[in-house]
Amino acid sequence: MNQRPHDIPPEADLPDGRKMQRIASFTLYAVMVALAVWVIRDFVPAIAWACVIAIALWPAFHRVEEFGPCKGRTTLTATIVTVAIGLLFLLPVGIGIAQAAAEAHDLIEWARAAQENGIPVPDFVQHLPFGAMQIEHWWQENLAQPLRDSPAMKGLHGGAVVTFGRHFGARAAHALMLFGFMLVTLFVIFQAGPRLSGSLMKGVQRAFGHDGLHLVERMAAAVRGTVSGLVVVGIGEGALLLVAYMLTGVPHAALLGFVTAIAAMLPFCAPLVFCGAALWLFIMQGTLVPAIGLAVFGFVVVFIAEHFVRPVLIGSSARLPFLLVLFGILGGAETFGLLGLFVGPALMTVLMVLWTEWVER
């Protein structure tokens, strides 16, 4: 026993060794995660969409799970909700394709007539307050003559149309495949249920503490509020404008109302639809008052929805100011596409939470 109490043991270097092991482990984990994400990179949008839909519908899923025959049967509930979501997207698209196919014959006949005889100058051009002569002159030179000889149509040829059709078909098939994978992923998320959410929250709390857990909960609330603000308000705008389409005599009002609802989910896109419908009323039917009434009513609906209803729904759930909501939606859409509509406000929520914690320290 000749070792002094204050002698340094040989294991004193062990903490440094553990630190190096942790760094090596963290590097290995990061590399493996990055490699896994790279392997599934083509399916990341489908997984992200499934996560967004699952977060938005999580409270509704639990309510369905507690209802009657679905009580305690998670797999059945997940199947019902997933099938309902799939039909909600596929049925309107199928109806639109069916209506387009039904009208394809008339469209083909019109195209053939335009190819052989050209498109006559519409009557409304002569009644324009200004520019009537210039428009009529351009129309006579480019569209009134047979379109196969028109200078405006020389850039269009069969090869370009076929190439466009192939690209469009390939993108449609790819989108359909991603939609299928999104439904499968959504079913798995719903089936895992509380076990999955509990493990995720436990992992977040272990890695980032209570502050990280609170941040994730706020992000989930932001996604849920954004879905409510975009989808619910879009459906409301589509329903109101559907009534306007029916009253003004716009053809295929139901299909156009559905298109308006989809466009209204994107900021400031609904006017493209109802203004096009108003322009069709003025050009094809010559009804000026219904066209103006439809446009004015549409702008009033969009103004109220975009400036009052939608910011309240999104900002109240995420506790975001209106300006951050607007920047999050528009910036997210520009950066990440359609998925960015939901990711942007979530990132703005993170920024707001970090700023609040920094100020209150």
Buried (B, 14 or more C-beta within 10 A) or exposed (E): EEEEEEEEEEEEEEEEEEEEEEEEEEEEEEEEEEEEEEEEEEBEBBBBBBBBBBBBBBEEBEEBBEEEEBEEEBEBBBBBBBEEBBEEEEEBEEEBEEEEEEEEEEEEEEEEEBBEEBBEBBEEBEEEEEEBEEBBEBBEEBBBBEBEEBEEBEEEEEEEEEEEEEEEEEEEEEEEEBBEBBBEBBBBBBBBBEEBBEEEBEEBBEEEEEEBBBBBEBBBBBBBBBBBBBBBBBBBBBBBBBEBBEEBEBEBBEBBBBBBBBBBBBBEBBBEBBBEBBEBBBEEBEBEEBBEBBBEBBBEBBEBBBEEBBBBBBBEBBBBEBEBBBBBBBBBBEEBEEBBBBBBBBBBBBEBBEEEEEEEE
